[in-house]
Amino acid sequence: MPRPERSFRTDAIILKRRDMGEADRLLTILTPHYGKLEGIAKGARKATSTKTGHVELFSRADMLIHKGRDIDIVVQAELAEPYLGIREDLERSAFASYVAELLDRFTAIAEEETAGLFGLLDDTLRRLAEDDDPRLAVRYFEMRMLDLVGYRPELLECVVGRDPILPQDQFFSPVHGGVVCPQHAHLSSTAPVSMTALKLMRHMQRSSYRQVKSLKVSLPVHEEVERIMLGYITYILERKLQSVDFLRLILL
């Protein structure tokens, strides 16, 4: 991909922000064609700034960015999609925080093509704002994001013996990145996974969200898939996601 011009306009979703100085904000944003960037929105905390209200967390904005020597400058920002349902609901906001942190941890600050991840994040935030089952939107995001960043879990055959998985309860190994059959479960650090949960994970891996959305998933199955996915993600990242504790507190 050719390097961007000194100044360029792009869609951007705001993953993180923090205050800098008396009035500025440092933003971490994801763009479709320029990767993940950090940029300063100067004066964004001033009530009279044209950027005020346009650089909110978990929103999509149209931005004009100037490439700086050390850090980029967000020259203009116009709110394009606020995903209002997220702002109006604490639980959905907690899910959005988890999704944004997850994507942030799996991507580096770099100029690269990220259209697939950007589209997935945009779709997921909209689903979190609008859908009846935000948990399902998050589970689908996890599965699809792992595909895009090269950590697709193996769900069709035993990752140890390479035998096809039989229709029975199985085990999952974060170390080997997939399902382990009962015969080989003692050879690796594994967690049990029911056939019902495994079927849901397979369905999310191969199907469109429209097809997945029609499912009615019970809370115990949601919690089981969440446990499996978080264990795998934590192993890959070698660290715990900060948003998980807050999310669990909200869901109590």
C-alpha positions in Angstrom: 0.0 0.0 0.0 1.4 3.4 -0.9 2.3 5.7 2.0 -0.4 8.3 2.8 0.0 11.9 1.8 1.2 14.5 4.3 -2.5 15.1 5.1 -5.2 12.6 4.3 -8.9 12.1 5.1 -10.2 8.8 6.5 -13.0 7.1 8.3 -11.8 6.3 11.9 -13.2 4.4 14.9 -12.0 5.6 18.2 -10.6 2.8 20.3 -9.0 4.7 23.2 -8.5 8.3 24.3 -6.8 10.1 27.1 -6.3 13.7 28.1 -3.1 15.5 27.3 -2.1 18.9 28.6 -4.9 21.3 29.4 -7.2 20.8 26.5 -5.9 18.1 24.1 -6.8 14.5 23.7 -4.6 11.7 22.5 -6.7 9.3 20.4 -6.0 5.7 19.3 -8.0 5.1 16.2 -8.6 2.3 13.6 -8.8 3.2 10.0 -9.7 1.0 7.0 -6.6 1.7 4.9 -4.0 3.3 7.1 -4.0 0.8 10.0 -4.1 1.8 13.7 -2.9 5.3 14.4 -2.3 7.6 17.3 -3.1 11.2 16.9 -3.6 14.4 19.0 -6.9 16.2 18.7 -5.8 19.7 19.8 -8.2 21.6 21.9 -10.8 18.8 21.8 -11.7 19.3 25.5 -12.6 23.0 25.0 -16.3 23.6 25.0 -15.8 25.9 22.0 -13.7 23.4 19.9 -15.1 22.2 16.6 -13.9 18.7 17.7 -15.9 18.6 20.9 -18.5 15.8 20.7 -16.9 14.5 17.5 -14.1 12.4 19.1 -16.2 10.2 21.5 -15.1 6.7 22.5 -16.5 3.9 20.4 -17.7 6.2 17.7 -16.9 6.5 14.0 -15.8 9.8 12.6 -14.6 11.3 9.3 -11.1 12.7 10.1 -8.6 14.9 8.4 -5.2 13.8 9.7 -1.8 15.5 9.3 1.3 13.3 9.5 3.6 14.7 12.1 7.3 13.9 12.7 6.6 12.1 15.9 2.8 11.9 16.2 -0.1 12.6 13.9 -2.5 15.5 14.3 -6.2 15.2 14.0 -6.9 18.5 12.2 -10.7 18.0 11.7 -13.2 15.4 13.0 -16.9 15.1 12.1 -19.0 12.5 13.9 -20.4 10.0 11.3 -21.8 7.2 13.5 -22.3 7.5 17.3 -23.8 4.0 17.9 -26.2 5.6 20.3 -27.5 2.4 21.8 -24.0 1.8 23.3 -24.0 5.2 25.1 -27.5 4.7 26.5 -26.8 1.3 28.1 -24.0 0.5 30.6 -23.9 -3.2 29.8 -23.5 -2.5 26.0 -20.9 0.1 26.8 -18.9 -2.5 28.8 -19.1 -4.9 25.8 -17.9 -2.2 23.5 -15.0 -1.5 25.8 -14.0 -5.2 25.7 -14.3 -5.3 21.9 -12.2 -2.2 21.5 -9.5 -3.4 23.9 -9.4 -6.8 22.2 -8.8 -5.3 18.8 -6.3 -2.9 20.2 -4.3 -5.7 21.8 -4.2 -7.7 18.5 -3.0 -4.8 16.3 0.1 -2.7 16.2 0.5 1.0 15.5 1.3 0.7 11.8 0.3 1.9 8.4 -1.3 -1.1 6.8 -4.5 -2.3 5.2 -7.0 -3.1 7.9 -10.3 -2.9 5.9 -11.4 -6.3 7.2 -10.9 -5.5 10.8 -12.4 -2.0 10.4 -15.5 -3.4 8.8 -15.9 -6.1 11.5 -15.5 -3.5 14.3 -18.0 -1.1 12.6 -20.5 -3.9 12.2 -20.0 -5.2 15.8 -20.5 -1.7 17.4 -23.7 -1.3 15.4 -24.9 -4.7 16.6 -24.0 -3.9 20.2 -26.1 -0.7 19.8 -29.1 -2.4 18.2 -29.3 -6.1 18.7 -31.3 -8.0 21.4 -28.4 -10.3 22.3 -25.1 -8.2 22.6 -23.3 -11.3 24.0 -23.8 -13.1 20.7 -22.4 -10.1 18.8 -19.3 -10.2 21.0 -18.8 -13.9 20.6 -19.1 -13.6 16.8 -16.6 -10.7 16.9 -14.0 -12.8 18.8 -14.3 -15.7 16.3 -14.0 -13.5 13.2 -11.3 -11.3 14.6 -9.1 -14.3 15.4 -9.6 -15.4 11.8 -8.4 -12.1 10.5 -5.3 -11.8 12.7 -4.2 -15.4 12.1 -5.3 -17.3 15.2 -8.3 -19.2 13.8 -9.0 -22.0 16.3 -9.2 -25.5 14.9 -12.7 -26.9 15.7 -13.2 -29.7 13.2 -10.5 -32.2 14.1 -8.4 -33.0 17.2 -5.3 -30.8 17.2 -3.2 -33.6 18.8 -4.2 -36.7 16.9 -5.7 -35.0 13.8 -8.7 -37.3 13.9 -12.2 -35.9 13.0 -14.2 -34.8 16.0 -17.0 -37.1 17.0 -20.5 -35.8 18.1 -19.7 -35.8 21.8 -18.3 -33.5 24.5 -14.7 -32.6 23.8 -11.9 -30.5 25.3 -10.2 -27.3 24.2 -6.4 -26.6 24.3 -5.3 -22.9 24.3 -1.7 -24.1 23.8 -2.5 -26.1 20.7 -5.2 -23.7 19.5 -8.2 -26.0 19.1 -10.3 -28.9 20.1 -8.7 -32.1 21.7 -10.6 -35.4 21.7 -11.1 -37.2 25.0 -8.5 -39.8 23.9 -5.7 -37.2 23.8 -7.0 -34.7 26.4 -4.4 -36.0 29.0 -1.5 -34.9 26.7 -2.2 -31.2 26.9 -3.6 -28.5 29.2 -7.3 -28.5 28.3 -10.7 -27.3 29.4 -13.9 -29.2 28.8 -16.2 -28.0 26.0 -19.7 -29.4 25.5 -20.9 -30.5 22.0 -23.6 -27.7 22.2 -21.0 -25.0 22.8 -18.7 -26.5 20.1 -21.5 -26.5 17.6 -22.1 -22.8 18.3 -18.4 -22.0 17.8 -18.3 -23.9 14.5 -21.5 -22.1 13.4 -20.0 -18.7 14.1 -16.8 -19.7 12.3 -18.4 -20.7 9.0 -21.6 -18.6 8.9 -22.7 -15.1 8.3 -23.9 -13.0 11.3 -27.4 -12.9 9.8 -27.5 -16.7 10.2 -26.0 -16.7 13.7 -28.3 -13.9 14.9 -31.3 -16.1 14.4 -30.1 -18.5 17.2 -31.5 -18.4 20.7 -28.5 -19.2 22.9 -29.0 -20.0 26.6 -27.0 -18.2 29.2 -25.0 -21.4 30.3 -23.9 -21.9 26.7 -22.9 -18.2 26.4 -20.9 -18.5 29.5 -19.2 -21.7 28.4 -18.1 -20.3 25.0 -17.0 -17.1 26.7 -14.8 -19.2 29.1 -13.2 -21.1 26.2 -12.6 -18.0 24.1 -11.2 -15.9 26.9 -8.9 -18.7 27.9 -7.6 -18.9 24.3 -7.3 -15.1 23.9 -5.5 -14.7 27.3 -3.0 -17.4 26.3 -2.3 -15.8 23.0 -1.8 -12.3 24.5 0.0 -13.6 27.6 -2.0 -11.1 29.6 -5.4 -10.5 31.0 -7.7 -7.9 29.3 -8.4 -5.0 31.7 -12.0 -4.7 30.5 -13.0 -8.2 31.6 -13.3 -7.5 35.3 -15.5 -4.5 34.7 -17.6 -6.4 32.2 -18.1 -9.3 34.7 -19.0 -6.8 37.5 -21.7 -5.2 35.2 -23.1 -8.6 34.3 -23.5 -9.8 37.9 
